[in-house]
Amino acid sequence: MSYVCPHCQKSLKTKGSLGSHIAKLHSDKSSAPVPDQENQAAPTETLEIEAPPEPTSGYHCIDCGAALDKGQTPCPGCGGEPNWSLVE
């Protein structure tokens, strides 16, 4: 685990070295105690995802979401066999 200086974002290996760093380089900025970074949540990473493809017809596969024409079998997306007898 590393500790990050709240003033300059320098990464330090120990909590003690962070305290020394702040005392030496940032004593004029703050006399606040060294934050307890062990109990802070790790930064989160933003993930980009894509929305499923929009069906081009009024029908889509219930298993994979691929667009289907009425009566089309097998599904071009997953190879499944749609049950068209349930469609009016």
trRosetta pair geometry for C-beta under 8 A, 3 or more apart (Angstrom, degrees):
i j d omega theta_ij theta_ji phi_ij phi_ji
1 37 7.6 166 164 108 119 108
1 38 6.8 53 156 -103 165 79
2 11 4.6 15 157 -173 140 103
2 12 6.5 146 -169 69 86 32
2 13 6.1 -52 -117 -104 78 38
3 11 7.3 139 71 -158 39 55
3 12 5.0 -32 67 68 92 89
3 13 7.5 -5 20 83 88 10
3 14 6.9 -19 6 115 125 15
3 15 5.6 129 -62 -93 155 52
3 17 7.5 153 52 71 125 87
3 18 4.1 -72 113 -57 138 142
3 34 7.6 8 -176 -179 142 120
3 37 5.3 158 -123 31 78 147
4 9 5.7 -10 -176 -149 108 54
4 10 7.2 159 -152 75 58 34
4 11 5.6 -27 -96 -97 74 64
4 12 7.6 166 -87 19 24 76
4 18 7.9 21 51 -119 13 127
4 37 6.9 133 27 -111 78 154
5 8 5.0 4 97 49 132 77
5 9 6.1 -89 67 -31 81 9
5 10 4.6 25 13 44 125 82
5 11 8.0 -117 1 -62 80 23
5 12 6.8 75 -44 -10 89 113
5 18 6.4 -173 -81 -147 70 89
5 21 5.8 -98 -87 116 124 132
5 22 6.4 171 -136 -74 98 86
5 26 7.2 150 -173 -13 120 147
6 9 7.9 34 -131 -71 15 54
6 22 8.0 25 36 -102 87 124
6 30 7.9 -31 84 45 120 154
6 35 6.3 92 -49 -3 130 126
7 22 6.9 129 6 -121 126 86
7 25 7.6 -180 85 108 140 102
7 26 4.4 154 22 -116 171 152
7 29 5.5 106 -115 85 135 163
7 30 7.3 -163 -71 19 117 116
8 25 7.3 -42 -5 125 141 136
8 26 7.2 -151 -16 -65 103 126
10 21 6.7 -137 80 -180 130 150
12 17 4.5 -158 175 105 125 110
12 18 4.6 171 66 -72 140 74
12 21 5.8 -143 -67 -17 151 149
13 17 6.0 43 53 37 75 147
14 17 4.6 95 58 7 86 99
14 18 7.0 -142 98 -6 48 84
15 18 5.5 -52 -153 33 35 115
15 19 6.6 37 149 -20 65 102
15 34 6.1 130 -172 125 88 148
15 37 7.6 -173 -99 31 95 99
15 38 8.0 -44 -69 -30 127 107
16 19 5.7 -51 -151 34 34 112
16 20 6.5 32 152 -15 66 105
17 20 5.6 -50 -145 39 37 112
17 21 6.1 44 152 -26 66 105
18 21 5.5 -52 -146 34 30 115
18 22 6.4 29 156 -17 64 105
18 34 5.4 110 108 -142 112 132
19 22 5.9 -55 -148 37 29 108
19 23 6.3 28 155 -18 64 109
19 34 4.7 -78 -80 -46 85 138
20 23 5.7 -57 -145 38 30 111
20 24 6.1 21 160 -13 67 111
21 24 6.2 -63 -146 41 24 104
21 25 5.9 -22 175 21 64 116
21 26 7.6 30 132 11 70 104
22 25 6.9 -75 -125 55 19 81
22 26 4.9 -53 -153 56 61 112
22 27 7.4 113 144 -69 62 57
22 30 7.6 -51 -174 72 117 96
22 34 6.6 -177 13 -89 149 90
23 26 7.8 -6 -28 56 10 69
23 27 5.6 38 -164 -77 43 102
24 27 7.1 78 -34 -29 2 106
26 29 4.5 -43 -177 30 90 121
26 30 6.6 -3 143 35 107 83
27 31 7.6 37 -160 -87 64 74
32 35 8.0 17 132 -54 115 78
35 40 7.2 30 147 -42 118 135
36 39 5.2 19 122 24 110 107
36 40 7.3 153 100 -28 64 90
37 40 5.2 -49 -148 22 51 120
41 44 7.8 -2 140 -45 116 88
51 54 8.0 24 119 -50 116 79
52 65 4.8 -30 175 138 140 163
53 65 6.8 142 54 126 78 110
53 66 7.4 29 66 -114 124 50
53 67 7.2 -86 117 -23 115 99
54 67 7.9 30 117 -65 46 117
55 58 7.4 95 122 -125 129 6
55 59 6.9 -154 -176 82 144 30
55 60 4.1 -105 -83 -70 139 115
55 65 7.3 -127 -60 175 95 70
55 66 7.8 94 -105 147 86 25
55 67 4.0 142 -147 -99 70 87
55 68 7.6 -36 -145 18 118 59
56 67 4.5 42 26 -153 78 166
57 60 7.8 165 70 -59 80 67
57 67 5.3 121 22 -175 84 103
57 68 6.5 -98 62 79 128 39
57 69 5.6 149 -49 -94 171 53
57 70 7.6 -139 155 -28 141 70
58 70 7.8 4 65 -54 99 99
59 67 7.3 99 83 -166 63 57
59 68 4.4 -67 110 74 108 93
59 69 7.0 107 51 -140 124 7
59 70 5.8 138 -18 -75 149 62
59 72 7.9 159 94 29 136 108
59 82 8.0 66 168 -164 124 165
59 87 7.3 0 -109 -120 126 151
60 65 5.5 -4 168 -159 126 44
60 66 6.5 164 -157 79 79 32
60 67 5.7 -45 -102 -101 82 41
60 68 6.0 154 -111 11 24 91
61 64 5.0 8 95 48 131 77
61 65 6.1 -50 65 5 84 12
61 66 4.7 26 12 45 123 82
61 68 5.9 111 -49 -36 74 122
61 75 4.4 61 -96 -133 139 139
61 77 5.7 -145 27 45 151 124
61 78 6.3 168 152 23 157 111
61 80 6.2 121 -156 56 123 123
61 82 6.4 -118 -115 -73 73 112
62 82 7.6 123 9 -118 91 91
63 75 7.0 -178 51 32 114 172
63 77 7.9 177 86 91 92 114
63 78 5.2 -98 104 54 123 161
63 80 4.9 108 24 -20 149 161
64 75 6.6 138 36 146 117 143
64 77 4.1 -162 100 119 140 130
64 78 4.1 162 -25 -34 139 121
64 80 7.3 167 -2 6 105 123
65 77 7.1 -108 65 137 56 176
66 75 5.6 124 60 180 129 102
66 76 5.6 -154 160 67 148 80
66 77 2.9 -169 -43 -25 140 130
66 78 6.9 -169 -1 -5 127 81
68 72 4.7 -158 -166 57 89 123
68 75 6.5 -63 -84 -119 119 78
68 76 7.7 169 -96 13 73 92
68 82 6.4 64 -151 -26 170 159
69 72 4.5 97 57 -38 77 121
70 84 7.1 107 -174 -140 69 120
70 87 6.7 -158 -139 124 98 151
71 84 5.6 63 -101 -130 48 162
72 75 7.5 90 117 -99 101 44
72 76 7.6 -34 155 -23 131 95
72 82 7.4 51 79 31 68 133
73 81 5.7 38 -153 -140 115 69
73 82 6.0 -134 -93 39 91 84
73 84 7.3 -101 -49 -23 117 121
74 79 5.0 13 146 -159 141 47
74 80 6.4 152 -168 71 95 26
74 81 5.7 -59 -115 -83 84 61
75 78 5.1 7 94 49 128 76
75 79 6.1 -55 63 4 82 9
75 80 4.5 15 15 51 128 78
75 81 7.6 -125 -11 -63 88 19
75 82 6.2 106 -61 -34 98 97
83 86 5.2 51 112 0 103 111
84 87 5.3 -50 -160 27 59 116
